[in-house]
Amino acid sequence: MDRSAKIKFPIAEEELMYSGHTACPGCGAALALKYVLKGLGPRTIIVIPPSCVGVIGAGFPLSSLNIPVLRIPFESTAITASGIRAALDVMGKEDINVLAWAGDGGTFDIGLQALSGSAERNDDIIYVCYDNEGYMNTGIQRSSSTPAGAWTTTTPAPHVKDTPKKDIVRIMAAHNIPYIATASIGYPADLIKKVKKAKKIKGTKFILIFSPCPTGWRYSPDLTISIAKLATETGIFPLYEIEDEEKYILSSKKTEKPLRDYFALQGRFRNLSEENFQSLEKRVKKEREYLKRMAG
Amino acid sequence: MKEVISANQAVSYAVLAAKAQVIAAYPITPQSSIVEMLSGFCARGALNAKFINVESEHSAMAACMSASVAGARTFTATSSQGLALMHEVLHYASGLRLPIVMANVNRALASPFNLKADLTDSLSQRDTGWMQFYCESGQEAFDTIIQAYRIAERILLPVMVNMEGFILSHTYEIVDIPEQKDVDLFLPPCPPRECLDIDNPSMFGSTTDYYINFRYKMHQDMERAKAVCEEIGADFKKIFGRDYGLASSYLCEDADLILVTAGTIAGTCRVVADRARDRGLKVGVLRIRMARPFPGKQICEYLKTAKKIAVIDRDFSPGCGGIFAQEVKAALQGSASHTPVYEFIAGLGGKDVTDKDIEKIIEQTRNTPNPGDSTWIGLLK
């Protein structure tokens, strides 16, 4: 029976990421990659720096991805995508998507300079940052995406991180690129819709995907989706898009759930002080107002 | 067509003639005029290439790396600190077996700051798996860039073409720029690479226990590159009439004392050798053109008549000595020769190495029974 004749699937059935990859159970990053590839389709080349996904992809001579993969230096995700784009363009292969894929360490920290370069030149690439708020591949160290109050192996309890998460989206917005979006593995249809939109736009596209990490965030692997949804429902990870440099489009999802519900599920926030909590709550509120203002 | 141009301009014309397809570069003195000229060629459409104005040398090499994997003929140019910043990606480029060609305009490394010639920048990259050439003239810079693409695309390893900052990069001299059809005859288009093939996807550069095998293959191909360079050099001579070899010797056949050096110091050495011959001293000059792979056997062959060898290094490995001197000594160790090697460090940071300096080097080598520590020439009072 042809199932597609009866049910309308919003998500492509074709898999470009196969089972047999080496992600931990409940890995948010694996879902993020699976969904992004469903959105982009098989005419895609991906560059991957050192990261969990570099390892998840599997070692020589295996690959869990059914697209060409190039493993690249940590700080060069955006520029290596730009280099492939340049080569494809000059050789007349313009219909291939070039996907730059990095974690928050590779994006917020070590890869920021090259990312800024590609964005300033508006190179025609799709840059996806899967955000799990720390260096999970090297053993859960702090990145500049780690939120205040979180434990990591380099912000050991009780001396948890005391500065807020870097606002990478505002940094990218300051580059005036044609498309920016935040997305979450908790909402696959929305995520894929954004990827498909980005695919049609020429220039630098930046998508930040919220990708919970059971190993690093200290929660049971079956909670990955719940935590991803809670992050958006509490407003700590709002979903929105910025089109044509200034058009802010906010998700219609409600963001009013109590923030404590989100923190309570994760061991990494066990040492969150009341003072830290208050300041985080204030920050979430401020961000919500800022986005509303920007969306007009 | 003969033109009076600088070596930097010669390099730019060579890249134009080689029809590079992706150029990514970042400015640095004394290299900048190479990429300024190339960006002009691209903007005017004289060269059908994509020029990427990157934000750092690290990104310049990363862009060349990925564009080369995708199958484009690539080029970049740099110097000194820029080359040092590229270090990590140099290993990636050779490990991925990419035929990237890069011009490096040799300049001293900080600190302290010095913009002038010194070969330590490129020699400190000698373990990165790049082939390395050292040029003596603008003509040789042009010719070596053209040859470098043929060699790189045959061996599948990247090539670094080095020339000394200002002394060569900014010196204007006659350069014969060949007809495009002759260059096309010598250098066919970049062979297609099927690495990032959408229809046959694979993963490149991933984790492997075969690492040692990949390195062994690189070693074998580096060794093979010496004969390939000679073969391509002979092919070049057939079309263009010029031949450089892996090293170029001057009056070495019957020499008692051979001066060994790289780059522009060799020209002065030859003048001094002529003068020494007038006085009845059998002095020869050997200029090392290829430093990686190091043509040890060929060099020992040139040096076989010498009773004494004096190596003049415009480079320096702290705690060890002149870098070419160590390479020459290592090569001689593998031969039957026990010829003493005298080490001279000269011209660091662009200091002139004069005919008087070289005469002093000859005198000291002749009059000292055993080579001791390296002798430093041209220290300021």
Contacts between the chains, C-beta under 8 A, distances in Angstrom:
chain1	res1	chain2	res2	distance
A	42	B	198	6.9
A	43	B	198	5.6
A	44	B	198	7.9
A	45	B	70	7.7
A	45	B	196	5.0
A	45	B	198	7.4
A	47	B	66	6.6
A	54	B	206	7.7
A	55	B	207	7.4
A	57	B	203	6.3
A	57	B	206	6.7
A	58	B	203	7.6
A	58	B	206	7.2
A	59	B	206	5.5
A	59	B	207	4.1
A	59	B	208	6.0
A	60	B	203	7.3
A	60	B	206	4.9
A	60	B	207	6.5
A	60	B	208	3.6
A	60	B	210	6.5
A	61	B	208	7.8
A	62	B	203	7.8
A	63	B	201	7.5
A	63	B	202	6.7
A	63	B	203	3.9
A	63	B	206	7.3
A	65	B	201	7.3
A	65	B	203	7.1
A	66	B	201	5.8
A	67	B	198	7.4
A	67	B	201	5.0
A	68	B	195	7.2
A	68	B	196	4.1
A	68	B	197	6.3
A	68	B	198	6.6
A	68	B	201	4.5
A	68	B	202	6.4
A	68	B	203	7.7
A	68	B	204	7.6
A	69	B	201	7.4
A	69	B	202	7.5
A	69	B	203	4.1
A	69	B	204	6.6
A	69	B	206	7.4
A	70	B	66	6.2
A	70	B	69	5.7
A	70	B	195	7.9
A	70	B	196	6.6
A	70	B	203	8.0
A	70	B	204	5.0
A	70	B	205	6.2
A	71	B	203	7.2
A	71	B	204	6.6
A	71	B	205	3.5
A	71	B	206	5.3
A	72	B	62	6.8
A	72	B	65	7.5
A	72	B	66	6.7
A	72	B	92	7.3
A	72	B	205	7.2
A	73	B	58	7.8
A	73	B	62	6.2
A	73	B	88	5.6
A	73	B	89	5.7
A	73	B	92	5.9
A	75	B	58	6.5
A	76	B	58	6.7
A	76	B	59	6.4
A	76	B	62	3.7
A	76	B	89	7.0
A	79	B	24	7.9
A	79	B	52	8.0
A	79	B	54	6.3
A	79	B	59	4.1
A	79	B	62	4.7
A	79	B	63	5.2
A	79	B	66	7.7
A	80	B	62	5.2
A	80	B	63	7.0
A	80	B	65	6.8
A	80	B	66	3.8
A	81	B	66	7.3
A	82	B	52	6.3
A	82	B	63	6.0
A	82	B	66	7.9
A	83	B	22	6.7
A	83	B	24	6.7
A	83	B	52	7.2
A	83	B	62	6.6
A	83	B	63	3.6
A	83	B	64	6.8
A	83	B	65	6.7
A	83	B	66	3.5
A	83	B	67	4.1
A	83	B	70	7.4
A	84	B	66	4.8
A	84	B	67	6.6
A	84	B	69	7.3
A	84	B	70	4.7
A	84	B	196	6.7
A	86	B	22	4.7
A	86	B	24	7.7
A	86	B	50	4.0
A	86	B	52	5.8
A	86	B	63	7.0
A	86	B	67	5.4
A	86	B	72	7.2
A	87	B	21	6.9
A	87	B	22	5.5
A	87	B	50	7.7
A	87	B	66	7.5
A	87	B	67	4.0
A	87	B	68	7.7
A	87	B	70	3.6
A	87	B	71	6.2
A	87	B	72	3.7
A	87	B	74	8.0
A	88	B	70	6.1
A	89	B	50	6.1
A	90	B	21	4.7
A	90	B	22	6.2
A	90	B	48	7.1
A	90	B	49	6.5
A	90	B	50	5.0
A	90	B	72	5.9
A	91	B	21	7.3
A	91	B	70	7.6
A	91	B	71	6.3
A	91	B	72	6.5
A	96	B	198	6.2
A	113	B	55	6.0
A	113	B	56	6.5
A	113	B	59	7.7
A	114	B	55	6.8
A	114	B	56	7.5
A	114	B	58	7.5
A	114	B	59	5.0
A	114	B	62	7.1
A	116	B	55	6.7
A	117	B	54	5.9
A	117	B	55	3.4
A	117	B	56	7.5
A	117	B	59	5.9
A	120	B	55	7.6
A	121	B	52	7.3
A	121	B	53	6.8
A	123	B	52	7.9
